Amino acid sequence: MANFPSITHVAVTVTDLERSTRWYSELLGAGPVLDEDEQTGGFHHTVFALDGGQLLGLHTHPDGAGGGFDEHRTGLDHVAFACRDRGELQAWAARLDELGIAHGGVKDAHYGSGVSFRDPDGIALEFFAPPA
């Protein structure tokens, strides 16, 4: 058996695709590489390319996205983006400040350091660096 494969993409469902596309474009510093209606799945998706060949997708569904995000319910807890070290993590915290995105500041733990924040739908996101 081969090694377990890495994650190729993460897709989150959003309530307002236009608003979320603008927000993620600002955060990522780049626009989407794909924006289309999915023919077989009946949903619309917008996809951003991340370093390392990974993709981040935003989805909307014709029947709506009700209920709102809650990391305490079964399902997604958060999405974490890798930083090389604490210095890069601090740079991303500063970038969030520049964009006016509220965050919890750099929090250190024995397993690493992170900066938590939320997208316009309240989806929990994090920048994370391994311990020094």
C-alpha positions as CSV (number, residue, x, y, z in Angstrom):
1,M,0.0,0.0,0.0
2,A,1.3,3.5,-0.9
3,N,1.6,6.3,1.6
4,F,-1.7,7.9,2.4
5,P,-2.3,10.8,-0.1
6,S,-2.1,14.4,0.9
7,I,-5.1,16.7,0.8
8,T,-5.6,18.2,-2.6
9,H,-8.4,20.6,-1.8
10,V,-10.8,21.9,0.9
11,A,-14.2,23.2,-0.2
12,V,-16.5,25.2,2.1
13,T,-20.1,26.2,1.5
14,V,-20.8,30.0,1.7
15,T,-24.0,32.0,1.8
16,D,-22.9,34.8,-0.5
17,L,-20.4,33.7,-3.1
18,E,-19.7,37.2,-4.4
19,R,-18.9,38.5,-0.9
20,S,-16.8,35.5,0.0
21,T,-14.9,35.6,-3.4
22,R,-13.9,39.2,-2.7
23,W,-12.9,38.4,0.9
24,Y,-10.8,35.4,0.0
25,S,-9.2,37.2,-3.0
26,E,-8.1,40.0,-0.6
27,L,-6.8,37.5,1.9
28,L,-5.0,35.3,-0.6
29,G,-3.7,38.2,-2.7
30,A,-5.0,36.5,-5.9
31,G,-8.3,35.8,-7.7
32,P,-9.9,32.5,-8.3
33,V,-8.6,30.1,-11.0
34,L,-12.0,28.6,-11.6
35,D,-15.6,29.9,-11.3
36,E,-18.3,27.8,-12.7
37,D,-21.6,25.9,-12.3
38,E,-20.9,22.2,-11.6
39,Q,-22.9,20.3,-14.2
40,T,-23.2,17.0,-12.3
41,G,-23.5,18.3,-8.7
42,G,-26.0,21.2,-9.2
43,F,-23.8,23.7,-7.3
44,H,-21.6,26.7,-8.1
45,H,-18.0,26.7,-7.2
46,T,-15.1,29.1,-7.1
47,V,-11.6,27.7,-6.7
48,F,-8.4,29.4,-5.5
49,A,-4.9,27.9,-6.1
50,L,-2.7,27.8,-3.0
51,D,1.0,27.1,-2.8
52,G,2.0,23.4,-2.9
53,G,-0.7,22.6,-5.5
54,Q,-3.6,22.6,-3.1
55,L,-6.9,24.2,-3.9
56,L,-9.5,26.1,-1.8
57,G,-13.0,26.0,-3.0
58,L,-16.1,28.1,-2.2
59,H,-19.4,26.4,-3.0
60,T,-23.0,27.6,-3.1
61,H,-26.0,25.3,-3.5
62,P,-29.3,26.2,-5.1
63,D,-31.2,25.1,-2.0
64,G,-29.2,27.6,0.1
65,A,-26.8,27.2,3.0
66,G,-28.8,27.4,6.1
67,G,-27.9,26.9,9.8
68,G,-24.6,28.9,9.8
69,F,-21.2,27.5,10.7
70,D,-20.6,26.1,14.1
71,E,-17.4,24.3,14.9
72,H,-19.1,22.6,17.9
73,R,-21.4,20.6,15.6
74,T,-20.3,17.5,13.8
75,G,-18.4,18.4,10.7
76,L,-15.7,20.9,10.0
77,D,-13.9,22.4,13.0
78,H,-11.5,24.7,11.2
79,V,-9.1,25.0,8.2
80,A,-5.5,25.7,9.1
81,F,-2.9,27.2,6.6
82,A,0.7,26.2,7.2
83,C,3.4,28.8,8.1
84,R,7.1,27.8,8.1
85,D,7.8,29.4,11.4
86,R,6.6,31.9,14.0
87,G,8.0,34.8,12.0
88,E,5.8,34.0,9.0
89,L,2.9,33.5,11.4
90,Q,3.4,37.0,12.8
91,A,3.6,38.4,9.2
92,W,0.2,36.9,8.5
93,A,-1.2,38.3,11.7
94,A,0.0,41.7,10.5
95,R,-1.6,41.1,7.1
96,L,-5.0,40.3,8.8
97,D,-4.6,43.7,10.6
98,E,-4.0,45.5,7.3
99,L,-7.1,43.9,5.9
100,G,-9.2,44.8,9.0
101,I,-9.9,41.1,9.7
102,A,-10.4,40.4,13.4
103,H,-8.2,37.7,14.9
104,G,-7.1,36.3,18.2
105,G,-3.5,37.2,18.0
106,V,-0.6,34.7,18.1
107,K,-1.3,31.9,20.6
108,D,1.5,29.6,21.6
109,A,1.2,26.0,22.7
110,H,3.6,23.1,23.0
111,Y,2.5,21.7,19.6
112,G,2.9,25.0,17.7
113,S,1.6,28.5,17.4
114,G,-1.5,29.8,15.6
115,V,-3.6,32.8,14.7
116,S,-7.4,32.1,14.6
117,F,-9.8,34.2,12.5
118,R,-13.1,33.8,10.7
119,D,-14.4,34.3,7.1
120,P,-17.6,36.3,6.4
121,D,-19.7,33.2,7.2
122,G,-18.0,32.6,10.5
123,I,-16.0,29.6,9.2
124,A,-13.1,29.1,11.5
125,L,-9.7,29.6,9.9
126,E,-6.2,29.5,11.3
127,F,-2.6,30.2,10.3
128,F,-0.4,27.6,12.1
129,A,3.4,27.2,12.6
130,P,5.1,24.2,14.1
131,P,7.0,24.7,17.4
132,A,10.4,26.3,17.2
